[in-house]
Amino acid sequence: MSELAQVNAEAPATPHAAQPPSAQHEAQLPAAEHEAEQEVPALARTVEALLFLSSEPLGAGELAEATQAGEGAVRAALAVLAEQYAPGRRGITLRELGGGWTLASDPSTEDAARRLFSRPRAATLSPAQAETLAIVAYLQPVSRPEITRIRGVSADSAAATLLDRGLIEEAGHSQFGAVLYRTTTQFLKLFGLRDLDQLPDIARWDPTPEEQAELRERLLRAGEARGGAGAADS
């Protein structure tokens, strides 16, 4: 045997290059556990959405049932959210209240929130106001006498209230001199509309001639009944 061959034969075997710790961890991590780790960010997004939608704190059990995930996975997702919403990091924080979890505004935003919500809030519309607003929305520009003819009763009070609340505005005059009304940007904001083209298609509620006749009869009967009741009361 040559000296070179003898040296090679006697030399210890060269060890394989050591794997980095992360690679070793990946190799040692069971497949199911590795898959669970990958699912945590997606689960955290779902949990975040549920907490945003709920007006009450949600417990880990409720979240697990809704997401069809284990409570351990839910708690891992909550830990991810707790880090993302750490106090002082964003305007929203993750808080544990009454045995559940909820999203709340950061205490540092309290003064600004008080100023925002101390403004007068819009009251709900009465049936007369809602009817008047619907007529203006679909027939604009439309005059008050036309609204009155459609409703069958005076629209003066309802129209005045809608004007005060900024839901309708004047839009010139008709050929007979009556003030015309149209809806405002405030109306679009209140009803979540991009523009008037997003109004529900009124054709869906357009009655057939038979339905119109039946509705007319019902209204006449209701009017007669009301008139009879009024005479009896007097």
C-alpha positions as CSV (number, residue, x, y, z in Angstrom):
1,M,0.0,0.0,0.0
2,S,1.4,3.4,-0.9
3,E,2.1,6.0,1.8
4,L,-0.8,8.3,0.4
5,A,-3.2,5.4,0.5
6,Q,-2.1,4.5,4.0
7,V,-2.6,8.0,5.2
8,N,-6.1,8.2,3.7
9,A,-7.0,4.9,5.2
10,E,-5.8,5.9,8.7
11,A,-7.3,9.4,8.6
12,P,-10.6,9.8,10.6
13,A,-13.7,10.2,8.5
14,T,-14.6,13.9,7.9
15,P,-17.8,14.7,9.7
16,H,-20.8,16.1,7.8
17,A,-21.2,19.9,7.9
18,A,-23.3,20.8,11.0
19,Q,-26.8,21.9,10.2
20,P,-27.9,25.4,11.4
21,P,-30.1,25.4,14.5
22,S,-33.1,26.4,12.5
23,A,-32.7,23.5,10.1
24,Q,-32.2,21.1,13.0
25,H,-35.4,22.4,14.6
26,E,-37.3,21.9,11.3
27,A,-36.0,18.4,11.0
28,Q,-36.9,17.5,14.6
29,L,-40.3,19.2,14.5
30,P,-43.2,16.8,13.9
31,A,-45.1,17.4,10.7
32,A,-48.4,18.1,12.5
33,E,-46.8,20.6,14.8
34,H,-45.0,22.3,12.0
35,E,-48.3,22.6,10.1
36,A,-50.0,24.0,13.1
37,E,-47.3,26.7,13.4
38,Q,-48.0,27.7,9.8
39,E,-51.7,28.0,10.5
40,V,-51.4,30.4,13.4
41,P,-51.1,33.6,11.3
42,A,-54.2,32.7,9.3
43,L,-56.1,31.8,12.5
44,A,-55.0,35.1,14.1
45,R,-56.6,37.0,11.2
46,T,-59.9,35.1,11.6
47,V,-59.8,35.7,15.4
48,E,-59.1,39.3,14.8
49,A,-62.2,39.6,12.5
50,L,-64.4,37.9,15.1
51,L,-63.3,40.2,17.9
52,F,-63.9,43.2,15.6
53,L,-67.4,42.0,14.8
54,S,-68.4,41.1,18.4
55,S,-69.8,43.8,20.7
56,E,-69.0,41.5,23.7
57,P,-65.7,39.9,24.8
58,L,-65.2,36.4,23.4
59,G,-63.7,33.5,25.3
60,A,-61.1,31.1,23.9
61,G,-63.8,28.4,23.8
62,E,-66.2,30.5,21.8
63,L,-63.5,31.4,19.4
64,A,-62.4,27.8,19.1
65,E,-66.0,26.8,18.3
66,A,-66.4,29.5,15.7
67,T,-63.1,28.9,14.0
68,Q,-63.2,25.1,14.4
69,A,-59.8,25.2,15.9
70,G,-58.4,23.9,19.1
71,E,-58.2,26.2,22.2
72,G,-54.5,25.9,22.2
73,A,-54.3,27.1,18.6
74,V,-56.7,30.0,19.5
75,R,-54.5,31.0,22.4
76,A,-51.5,31.0,20.2
77,A,-53.4,33.2,17.7
78,L,-54.4,35.5,20.6
79,A,-50.7,35.8,21.6
80,V,-49.9,36.9,18.0
81,L,-52.6,39.6,18.2
82,A,-51.5,40.6,21.7
83,E,-48.0,41.3,20.2
84,Q,-49.4,43.2,17.2
85,Y,-51.7,45.3,19.4
86,A,-49.3,45.9,22.2
87,P,-50.1,49.1,24.2
88,G,-48.7,52.2,22.6
89,R,-48.1,50.4,19.3
90,R,-51.4,51.1,17.5
91,G,-54.7,52.8,18.1
92,I,-56.3,49.5,19.0
93,T,-55.4,47.2,21.9
94,L,-56.3,43.6,22.7
95,R,-57.8,43.4,26.2
96,E,-58.9,40.5,28.4
97,L,-62.2,41.4,30.0
98,G,-64.7,39.2,31.9
99,G,-63.1,36.0,31.0
100,G,-62.9,36.9,27.3
101,W,-61.0,39.0,24.8
102,T,-62.0,42.2,23.0
103,L,-60.6,44.9,20.8
104,A,-60.6,48.3,22.4
105,S,-59.3,51.8,21.6
106,D,-56.0,52.7,23.1
107,P,-56.5,54.9,26.3
108,S,-54.4,57.6,24.7
109,T,-57.1,58.2,22.1
110,E,-59.8,58.8,24.7
111,D,-59.9,62.6,24.5
112,A,-60.2,62.6,20.7
113,A,-62.9,59.9,20.9
114,R,-64.9,62.0,23.4
115,R,-64.8,65.0,21.1
116,L,-65.9,63.0,18.1
117,F,-68.8,61.2,19.9
118,S,-70.0,64.3,21.8
119,R,-71.4,65.7,18.6
120,P,-75.2,65.4,18.2
121,R,-76.1,62.1,16.6
122,A,-78.7,61.9,13.9
123,A,-82.1,60.8,15.1
124,T,-84.1,58.1,13.4
125,L,-86.5,59.0,10.6
126,S,-90.2,59.0,11.3
127,P,-92.4,57.1,8.7
128,A,-93.5,60.4,7.2
129,Q,-89.9,61.6,6.9
130,A,-88.8,58.3,5.4
131,E,-91.6,58.3,2.8
132,T,-90.8,61.9,1.8
133,L,-87.1,61.1,1.6
134,A,-87.7,58.1,-0.6
135,I,-89.9,60.2,-3.0
136,V,-87.2,62.8,-3.3
137,A,-84.5,60.2,-3.8
138,Y,-86.2,58.4,-6.6
139,L,-88.0,61.4,-8.3
140,Q,-85.5,64.2,-7.7
141,P,-85.8,67.0,-8.4
142,V,-89.3,67.1,-7.1
143,S,-91.5,69.8,-5.6
144,R,-93.3,69.7,-2.3
145,P,-96.8,69.8,-3.9
146,E,-95.8,66.7,-5.9
147,I,-94.7,65.0,-2.8
148,T,-98.0,65.9,-1.1
149,R,-100.0,64.5,-4.0
150,I,-98.0,61.2,-4.0
151,R,-98.2,60.7,-0.2
152,G,-101.8,62.0,0.0
153,V,-101.0,64.2,3.0
154,S,-99.0,67.3,3.5
155,A,-95.3,66.9,3.3
156,D,-94.4,70.4,4.7
157,S,-93.3,69.2,8.2
158,A,-91.4,66.2,6.9
159,A,-89.6,68.2,4.2
160,A,-88.7,70.9,6.6
161,T,-87.1,68.4,9.0
162,L,-85.2,66.7,6.2
163,L,-83.9,70.1,5.1
164,D,-82.8,70.9,8.7
165,R,-81.0,67.6,8.9
166,G,-79.2,68.2,5.6
167,L,-80.6,65.1,3.9
168,I,-82.3,67.1,1.1
169,E,-81.6,70.6,-0.4
170,E,-83.2,73.0,-2.7
171,A,-82.5,72.5,-6.4
172,G,-84.2,75.4,-8.2
173,H,-87.8,76.0,-9.0
174,S,-90.4,74.2,-11.2
175,Q,-92.1,75.9,-14.2
176,F,-94.9,76.8,-11.8
177,G,-92.5,78.4,-9.3
178,A,-92.5,75.6,-6.7
179,V,-89.2,74.9,-5.0
180,L,-87.6,71.6,-6.2
181,Y,-85.7,69.3,-3.8
182,R,-82.9,66.8,-4.3
183,T,-80.9,64.6,-1.9
184,T,-77.5,65.6,-0.6
185,T,-74.1,64.1,0.0
186,Q,-75.1,63.6,3.6
187,F,-77.9,61.4,2.4
188,L,-75.4,59.2,0.5
189,K,-73.2,58.9,3.5
190,L,-76.0,58.1,5.9
191,F,-77.3,55.2,3.6
192,G,-73.8,54.0,2.6
193,L,-74.2,54.8,-1.1
194,R,-71.5,55.7,-3.6
195,D,-73.9,57.5,-5.8
196,L,-77.7,57.5,-6.6
197,D,-77.1,54.7,-9.1
198,Q,-76.7,52.4,-6.1
199,L,-80.3,53.0,-4.9
200,P,-82.3,49.7,-4.9
201,D,-84.1,49.1,-8.2
202,I,-87.6,50.4,-7.7
203,A,-88.8,48.0,-10.4
204,R,-88.5,45.2,-7.9
205,W,-91.4,46.8,-6.0
206,D,-93.4,47.8,-9.0
207,P,-96.8,46.1,-8.6
208,T,-98.7,44.4,-11.4
209,P,-102.2,45.8,-12.4
210,E,-103.8,43.1,-10.3
211,E,-101.6,43.9,-7.3
212,Q,-102.4,47.6,-7.8
213,A,-106.2,46.9,-7.7
214,E,-105.9,44.8,-4.6
215,L,-103.8,47.4,-2.9
216,R,-106.3,50.1,-3.8
217,E,-109.2,48.1,-2.4
218,R,-107.3,47.5,0.9
219,L,-106.5,51.2,1.2
220,L,-110.1,52.1,0.6
221,R,-111.3,49.7,3.2
222,A,-108.7,50.9,5.7
223,G,-109.8,54.5,5.0
224,E,-113.5,53.6,5.5
225,A,-112.7,51.8,8.7
226,R,-110.7,54.8,10.0
227,G,-113.6,57.1,9.0
228,G,-116.1,55.0,10.8
229,A,-113.9,54.8,13.9
230,G,-113.5,58.6,13.9
231,A,-117.3,59.1,13.7
232,A,-117.9,56.7,16.6
233,D,-115.3,58.5,18.7
234,S,-117.0,61.8,18.0
